[in-house]
Amino acid sequence: MLISPVKLALAIDVVNETFFGVAIKGYDTVAYHTEGRAVKGSSEFAYTWNDAKWYFSSAGNRDLFMADPERYAPQYGGY
């Protein structure tokens, strides 16, 4: 049985990251949910998930993400 390239591509979790491996250009993905706006994250509150570094604006947001990354990660890898 052959798997189509489209299905194979969709089966792999790909994250939109910078050249340095930072997801969604360093923005705090939790802030989109809690504050309803884009907030730049900091490497001080970083967490590595899905082979990418995720930056957060606070330890609290980082901890929320760590507890349930699937809830806060953007759809389609942030593309």
C-alpha positions in Angstrom: 0.0 0.0 0.0 1.4 3.4 -1.0 0.8 6.5 1.1 0.2 9.7 -0.9 2.8 12.5 -0.3 -0.1 14.7 0.9 -1.1 12.3 3.6 2.5 11.7 4.6 3.1 15.5 4.9 0.0 15.9 7.0 1.1 13.0 9.3 4.3 14.9 10.3 4.0 17.6 12.9 5.9 20.5 11.3 6.3 23.8 13.2 6.9 27.2 11.6 10.2 28.1 13.1 13.0 30.6 12.6 16.5 29.6 11.3 17.5 29.3 15.0 14.6 26.9 15.8 12.3 29.3 17.5 8.6 28.5 16.9 6.2 31.2 15.6 8.9 33.8 15.4 9.2 34.0 19.2 5.7 35.0 20.0 3.9 33.7 23.1 1.3 31.3 21.8 -0.5 31.2 25.1 -1.0 35.0 25.1 -3.1 34.7 21.9 -5.6 32.7 24.1 -5.3 34.5 27.4 -4.8 38.1 26.2 -6.3 37.9 22.7 -3.3 39.6 21.1 0.3 38.9 19.9 2.9 39.2 22.7 6.6 38.7 22.1 8.0 35.9 24.2 11.4 35.8 25.9 14.2 33.2 25.9 14.1 33.5 29.7 10.8 31.6 29.6 11.6 29.0 26.9 10.4 25.5 26.5 11.3 22.9 23.8 8.4 21.0 22.3 8.0 19.2 19.0 11.6 19.9 18.1 11.2 23.7 18.4 11.9 26.3 21.0 8.8 28.1 22.2 9.1 31.5 23.9 6.7 32.9 26.5 6.2 36.2 28.1 5.9 34.8 31.6 6.6 31.6 33.6 2.9 31.2 34.0 2.2 31.1 30.3 5.1 28.7 29.8 3.7 26.4 32.5 0.2 26.5 30.9 1.8 25.4 27.6 3.8 22.7 29.2 0.7 21.2 30.8 -1.2 21.0 27.5 0.8 22.0 24.4 -1.8 20.6 22.0 -4.3 23.1 23.4 -2.1 26.2 22.8 0.0 25.2 19.8 -1.2 26.9 16.6 -3.0 24.8 14.0 -1.0 23.7 11.0 2.3 24.4 12.7 1.7 28.1 12.7 1.7 28.5 8.9 
